[in-house]
């Protein structure tokens, strides 16, 4: 499975960004796709994931501000990020999980700063 992420950048506090990730290769039915992030000096943490069933799980710090969605026909997962804060600054990684197999995208930088 290969993952290609896009959409990062620099945004002011309170602004919005949209991340997208497309998966290719051996894509299975019961997979989970989503996003994690890694701030400088911190561990990688959950942002949001979504199963093909539609079930979602969000990190506590992004609930109500971020929305994850999937386009199953295109094999993509998207993350709409609103009301961005300085503490959202991090490298965001797309993830694909099937059973015990975990794949990561290359990471895209999101910087929230005035």
C-alpha positions as CSV (number, residue, x, y, z in Angstrom):
1,X,0.0,0.0,0.0
2,X,1.3,3.4,-1.0
3,X,0.0,6.6,0.6
4,X,0.4,10.1,-0.9
5,X,-0.6,13.1,1.2
6,X,-1.1,16.7,0.2
7,X,-2.6,19.9,1.5
8,X,-0.3,21.1,4.3
9,X,1.0,24.6,4.6
10,X,1.1,27.8,6.7
11,X,-2.1,29.3,8.0
12,X,-3.0,31.9,10.6
13,X,-4.7,31.0,13.9
14,X,-8.4,30.6,13.4
15,X,-7.9,29.6,9.7
16,X,-8.6,26.4,7.9
17,X,-6.7,23.8,5.9
18,X,-7.7,20.6,4.1
19,X,-5.5,17.6,4.0
20,X,-6.0,14.8,1.5
21,X,-4.4,11.4,1.1
22,X,-4.8,8.8,-1.6
23,X,-4.1,5.1,-1.1
24,X,-3.0,2.8,-3.9
25,X,-2.0,-0.9,-4.0
26,X,-3.7,-3.8,-2.1
27,X,-6.6,-1.9,-0.7
28,X,-8.9,-4.2,1.4
29,X,-12.5,-3.9,2.4
30,X,-12.2,-3.7,6.2
31,X,-9.5,-1.1,6.5
32,X,-9.1,2.0,8.6
33,X,-7.6,5.2,7.2
34,X,-6.8,8.4,9.0
35,X,-4.4,10.9,10.3
36,X,-1.8,11.2,13.0
37,X,0.5,14.1,13.8
38,X,3.9,14.6,15.4
39,X,4.8,17.9,16.9
40,X,8.5,18.7,17.4
41,X,9.7,16.9,20.5
42,X,6.4,15.0,21.0
43,X,5.2,11.6,20.3
44,X,3.0,10.8,17.3
45,X,-0.7,11.1,18.3
46,X,-4.0,10.3,16.9
47,X,-5.8,13.1,15.0
48,X,-8.7,11.2,13.4
49,X,-9.4,7.8,11.8
50,X,-12.3,6.4,9.9
51,X,-13.2,2.8,9.2
52,X,-14.9,1.7,6.0
53,X,-17.9,1.1,8.1
54,X,-18.1,4.9,8.7
55,X,-17.1,4.7,12.4
56,X,-14.8,7.5,13.4
57,X,-12.4,8.3,16.3
58,X,-11.0,11.7,17.0
59,X,-8.2,12.9,19.2
60,X,-9.6,14.9,22.2
61,X,-7.8,18.1,21.2
62,X,-9.4,18.3,17.7
63,X,-13.0,17.2,18.4
64,X,-15.5,19.7,17.1
65,X,-12.8,21.5,14.9
66,X,-11.6,18.7,12.5
67,X,-13.7,16.5,10.3
68,X,-12.5,13.3,8.6
69,X,-14.1,11.9,5.5
70,X,-13.4,9.3,2.9
71,X,-14.1,8.8,-0.8
72,X,-14.1,5.1,-1.2
73,X,-14.3,5.2,-5.0
74,X,-11.1,7.2,-5.1
75,X,-9.4,5.6,-2.2
76,X,-8.9,8.9,-0.4
77,X,-9.2,10.2,3.1
78,X,-9.6,13.8,3.8
79,X,-9.2,16.0,6.9
80,X,-10.9,19.3,7.1
81,X,-9.3,21.4,9.8
82,X,-11.1,24.5,11.1
83,X,-10.4,26.9,13.9
84,X,-6.7,26.0,13.8
85,X,-4.5,26.8,16.8
86,X,-0.8,27.2,17.2
87,X,-0.7,23.9,19.0
88,X,-2.0,22.2,15.9
89,X,1.4,22.8,14.3
90,X,2.9,19.4,13.5
91,X,3.8,17.1,10.7
92,X,0.6,15.2,9.8
93,X,0.9,11.6,8.6
94,X,-1.7,9.7,6.7
95,X,-2.2,6.1,7.9
96,X,-3.7,2.9,6.5
97,X,-4.4,0.0,8.7
98,X,-5.6,-3.5,7.8
99,X,-5.4,-6.1,10.5
100,X,-1.9,-6.0,11.9
101,X,-0.5,-4.1,8.9
102,X,0.2,-0.4,9.3
103,X,1.3,1.9,6.5
104,X,2.3,5.5,6.7
105,X,2.5,8.4,4.2
106,X,5.4,10.7,3.9
107,X,4.1,13.4,6.2
108,X,2.9,16.9,5.4
109,X,3.8,20.0,7.5
110,X,1.0,22.1,9.0
111,X,2.2,25.4,10.6
112,X,-0.3,27.6,12.4
113,X,1.3,31.0,13.0
114,X,0.6,34.7,12.7
